[in-house]
Structure formats: structure tokens, C-alpha cells
């Protein structure tokens, strides 16, 4: 079904501005900071005011392919498990979901509290040297306009399975720190159509953006869109 035909099918419905598909790449930049034990990690976090550092070590692994221990999703948890061999600390860090925090600063404070609690529990553990230091990196996102525009949610449904992982990251992950509501770009656009896509919107909001790979997120998102807005060939 062509665009004109799809537009004809929604005549009489509220129209919204086209959705602009954007792509992106995440660049990792070394800060020169590192931590060899829990106490050093705590001290570095106390003076880390660059949001890009915390952002990278939680979200960066989604867009920059590398081996990820799915049980210890963020870099802090992975370091605690593989290099400090502190499973107790690793488990506490692994359950932190950055999507549940309204700001990067709130997330940083949660990290600080977890490391403080571990130091209070066991002072010797706080000074134990890791096999490899934790190197602090910060993220910088480079954005690309694909010049691709979609006019309706129905049209977007047919496009989602072919979205690049960079586009998915930009619109479904990075958008959460750009949007005043903390939501993804797809949901924000659907809201602009009024209540006609409310059921679809409600289903999208149930997706956990963190504990899945981008490929899995794309599959889940495509299935949800298609279940509500089936596109005929």
C-alpha cells in the first residue's frame, strides 16, 4: 500500500507533523580517570560531574558492540564481578536500571550510595585491588539526518524492522534525556495524534529499554506496532 493510499485511509483523523528519522553514532572519549578499588571508585564518582561519563557506562554498551555479560549489564557491575571478584557488589550494581531515574545526577547518587554501603559493610573489600582498573570514559553522540520522513504511524510500522540500530538508539534510548517527559520519540509523536493511538502508546510504554539488546528492542517494538497497525502488502 503506497503512502497516498495510507493517507486516504486516515482521512478525517487528526494529522501530525511528519516523523523525522535520525541516525547516530556514540563516540567514547577517555577522561584520563581510573579506579583500582572500591574506595577510589567512590572518590572518582564523588567528583564526576560530566553526565556523559555515567551515561556511557550504563547506556554505551547498547550501541558500541562488545562482549557484555547480560547478568551484569552496566560497566560498573561488570568491573565489580570480573575484576574485583566482588559478587555481592556486582549484584547490587546490576539491578540498577537507569531508565528508572529522572536524571543522570540521580543515577550518579545511587551509584555513590551503593559503593558507600559496600565500604561500610567490609572495609577490607573497599581496599582490595582489582585485576584491571576501571577506566572512566565519557560519551559524545554524533547525529545524522537520514532525510527520511514518515507521515503516519501506519507508515512508521512498516519501517521499524529496517531501522538502523543507531536510529533506534537515538529515538528510543537517547531521547529519554532530551525529552522533558523522559519518554521515547515514538511515544511523544504518537501523543501528538491525540487519543487515536492510545492503546499502542500504552503498550510501547511497557517496554523496558535497558535490559534488552537493541536488536531485541527493535523486534519487540516492531511486533507491538504491527499488532496494532497491521500493514497490508
Buried (B, 14 or more C-beta within 10 A) or exposed (E): EEEEEBBEEBEEEEEBEBBBBBBBBBBBEEBEBBBBBBBBBBBBBEEBEBBBBBBBBBBBBBBBEEEBEEEBBBBBBBBBBBBBEBEEBBBBBBEBBBBEBEEBEEBBEBBBEBBBEBBEEBEEBBEBEBEEBBBBBBBEBEEBEEEBEBBBBBBBBBBBEEBBBBBBBBBBBBBBBEEEEEBBBBBBBBBEBEEEBEEBBEBBEEBEBBEBBBEEBBBBBBEBBBEBBEBEE
